[in-house]
Every structure is written in structure tokens, then in C-alpha cells.
Amino acid sequence: MTFLQIFILAIIQGVTEFLPISSSGHLVLVPLLSDWPDQGLLLDVAVHVGTLLAVMIYFRGDVLRMAAGLRHISQGRRSEQARLVGLIALSAVPIILAGPVLFYFDLTGLMRNAALIGWTTLGFGIALYIADQAGMTIYRLEHLRLRTALGLGLAQILALIPGTSRSGITITAARLFGFERRDAARISMLMSIPTIAGAGVIGGIELYRAGETALQTEALFAALLAFGSALLAIRLFMQWLERASLTPFVIYRILLGAGLLIWVYYVR
């Protein structure tokens, strides 16, 4: 794989990971539309490490609160920090349980189907619009409760289907639960920390078993690019949500989904 290909893939991963437009869908589409080889597990782990670092740095205040919460839990203490880390951990349980089931049935071919990505991009984009317009704006992060965290975690399972968007489906669910736009995005990104970390650990174990543990220049390059682009994307996205709605992302999804379906059914 050339450095140009690595550059494009890492930027796509970084920019789309936390925007409600589906990073996995975009990364699946690149080799489908360009005939490039799959980026491989090493690069996949590298870009996920980069995006994980980006979200942890941007939300470092919340991350430090959760770290304090872990300490409180280990000491048997109850606190707001312990409650937060417990709820975020709970939200990751459904996708952690569902992920291995999906891979056990080996649905790789279905997951890389361009028509499926087109339909999910379009359908869940419309769902995002409905939730954003209909959802109340009354709750913030501190109002996150057990039932809500579990509901968001169950919604996150749908992100295993490319084109759905992990951030998109969790923001959609959070808006339906009545969370403000910025806090819906904030919760979604905090939920991504255990999810991405878990995927990275699993990928790292697979690399270790395959004997591919050497840090390669390409992987480091990809991680740095994904980190920088993700950090910028998060910052701009959160600033956008201070003053505007999610409609531009919905329009993008509708155009992309419709374009893909036209390409699949009438062009290809």
C-alpha cells in the first residue's frame, strides 16, 4: 500500500469516526470503488489508536473524571464520577457481547455489500433527521441514567452494520431521549472510548498471534494522521453543534446513500 493510500484512508478514518456519517462505511467503500487492497489489520488498529487518543485528549476533563471514578469504585466509594464511569461502561456491554456473535456467523461478505451501505446510509440518515427535529432538548450529561445508558448501548449494536455510523446511531438515540445536541455528541464520543479501546485490544491480540508486532512506519504515519484529523473534526463538530442542527450531515448521508444506490443498481 502506497503512502498516498495510507494518507487518504487515515484521513477518512479520522474525520468520519466521530461525525454521524459512518467511518466503517466510508472505509469499506474506498477499496470497493477504487480497487485498492484492504488496509489490513495493522493499519486498522493504528488508525483506531489515533482516533482513541484524539477523543481522550479533547474530552480530557471527562476522562479524568472517569479515571477518578474508577479509583472510587476500587475503594468502594459512591460518587458522581463513579456513576459516570459505570454508566459509560454499561453502555459498551451490548456491543461487546454482540460483536463476537456477528463475526462467528462470518457475515463479512454482507457487511461489505455496497447496496447495504447505501440503504443504511440513507435510512439511518433520515432517522437522524427525525430524531434531531423531534427530540426535546432538556437533558445534559449529568442526567444520564441507567435506563438511558442501556438504551444507547443497545442502539450502538446497529453500528456493527457498515453505513449505520456508531456516532450517528448513538446521537440519534440520545436526541430521542431528549439530550441537547452537544451533550448527545459528547455522550456518544465518551461511549466510543471503551468501544474503540476494546476493538483495538482485540485487533492487537490478533496481530500478536500472527506475529505482526513490529511497529512499522506506515502504521505510525496512519496513527498520527488519524489522530490529527480526528481531533480537528471533533473540535469543529462540537463548535458547530453550539449554534446549528445536524441537518448538513443528514443531507450528506442522503446524497451519499442515494448516489451509492444509483451506482449499484443502474451504473455498475
N, C-alpha and C positions, 0 to 999 in steps of 0.2 A: 504494500500500500504506500502511495506517494505521500509526501508531506502536504501537498495540496488537498488530497482526500482527507487526511487526518485533520487538517485545519478546518475544512468545511464541516466534517462530522462533529468535531469538538465544539465548534461554534453553535451548530444546530442543537446539540445536547444542552449546552449551557443556557442558550436563550429560551428554549422551549420547555425545559424541565419544570419551571415554576409558573409559566404562563398557562392559561387554560386552553391550550391548543394541541396538546399531546406530543411529548418528546418521542415516545416509542413509535407512534405513528409516523412521524417525520423520519426517524432513523430507519424504519423498515422500508419506507418509500424510496429513500436515496438509492440503495442498491437495485431496487425494482425498476426505477426509472432511468438509472444511469449505467446499469450493467457493471457497477463497481462490486468488488468482492465484499462479503460481510466483514465488518470491522474486527470481528474476533473478540474473544472473551477478555483478553488482556486490556485492549483499548476500552472495552465496555466498562470494566472495573475502574480503569483510570479516570474516565470522564465522570463516573458516578462519585468517585472520591473527590474530584474537583468541585462538583456541584454541592456535595455534602459540606465541604469546608466553607463554601460561599454562604450557604444559608445559616450555618452556625456562626459565622462572623457577623453577618447582617443582624441576626436576632440574638446577638451575644448576651444581651440583658436577660432575655427569656431562658437562654441556655444556662446561664449562671444560676438563675432561679431554680431551674430543674436539677442542676448539679447539687444545689443546696438541699433540694427536696429529696434527692437520693440519699444524702447524708442523714437527713432527718428520719427517713424510713428505716435506714440501717440502725438508727438509735432508738427506734420505736416511738418517735415523736410525731404528733399530728401538727401540720402547718399548711398554709396556703400553697407553699412551694411543693410540699409532698403531694398535696391533692392534684396539682397541675401535672407533675411528672407521672402520677398514677393514671390520670385520665388520658394523657398522650400515649402512654404505654398500652393502655387498654384499647385505644383506637387502632393500634397496629396489629392486635391479635387476629382479627378476621383475615387479613390479607396474608399474614404469616402462615395461617392454617390452610388457606385456600391455594396459595402458590404451589406447594408440592403436589396437591391433587391435580392441578392443571397440567403440570409437567409429567405427572405419572401417566396420564392418558395420551401424552405426546400429541398435542394439538398444534405443533409448530407450523404445519402447512396452513391450517386455518388461520392462525394468528398472523401469517404473512400474506394474507389474501388482500389485494388492493381494493376489491369491491367491498369487503368487510370494513376496511379502514375508511372508505368513502362514506358508507352508511353510518358508521359510528361517529365520524367527524361531523357529519350533517345532523344526525339525530340528537346527539348529546350537546351540540351547539345550540339547537333550538331549545332544548331543556334548560340550558344555562340562561338563555334569554328570559324564558318564562319565570324561572326561579328568581332572577335578578329583578324583574319588574314586579312580580307578585309578592316576593318575600318582604316581610317587615324589617325595619331597621331599628331594633330595640336592644339587642344584646351585644356584649363585648366578651373578650376572652375570659374575664373573671366570672362570667355567667355560664361557662361550660360546665355541664353536669354529666353524671354517669350515663343517663339515657341518651343524651346528645352525642357523647363521645363514642358510644357503641353504635349509634345510628350512622355517624360519619365513618366509622371503621367498616361497617357493612357496605356502605356506598363505595368505599375505596376498593373493594374487591373487583368492581367493574373495570377498574383501571388496568387489570390484567389483560383486557382486550385492547389491542392497539387501536388508536384513534379516539378512545374514550377520554383520555387525559386524567391522570391522577389528581392534579391540581384542579382541573375543570370539574370533575365529578364531586370532589370534596367541597369546593366553593359553592357549587350548585346546591348540595345538601345543606351546607351551613346557611346559605341565604334562605332556603326554605324553612330552616329552624329559626330564622329571624335575626341572624347576626349581621352587623354592619359590614359593608363591603371590605373595608381594610381589615377588620378583625376576622372575617371569613377567610381572607387570603392569609392572614397571619396564622390562624389555626391550621390551615391547610399546609403551610410550609413547616410549622412545628411538627405536624404529623409525618412529614416527609423524612424527618431525621431518623427515627427508628426504622422506617421502611427502606430508605436508601442504604443505611448502615447494614441492615440485615442482608439486603441483596449483595452489597459489597463483600460481606463476610463469606456468604455462600460462594460467590464468584472467586474469592481469594482461596478458599478451600479447594475448589475445583482446579485452580491454577497450580496449587501446591501439589495436588495429586498427579497432575500432568507434568510436573517438573518444570513449570514455567514461572519460576520465582524471581528471575533476574530482572532488575529494573532497567527497562530499555528506554532509549532516548525518545522514541516515538510515544511511549506511554506517558512519560513525564511531560512532554510537549502537549499532548492531548489534555492531561490533567490541568495544566496551567491555563490553557486556553478555555477549557470548560469552566474553571474557577472564575476567571476574569469576566467572561461573558455572562455567567450566571449572576455574579454579584451586581453587575451593571443592570441586568434585566430585572432583578428583584427590586433594586433601588427605584428604577423608573416605573415599574409596575405599582409599587406602593405609593409613589408620588401621584401617579395617575388616579388611583382609587380615592385620593383625598378630595378630588373635585369632579370626577366623572364616573360613568357607569361601565359595565362590561360589554356594552354593545359592539364596540370595534372588534373585539375578539370573537363575538358571535358572528359578525359579518364575515370575518376572515374564515371562520370554520365553515360557514355556509358556502362561500365561494370555493374553498378548497375541496370540500366534500362533493359539491356539485361537479366541479371540474374533474375530480377523480372518477366519478360515476360516468360522466360523458366519455372520458378516456377509456374506461374499462368496457363499456357497452357499445360504443359507437366508433372508436378510433383504433384501439389496439387490434 
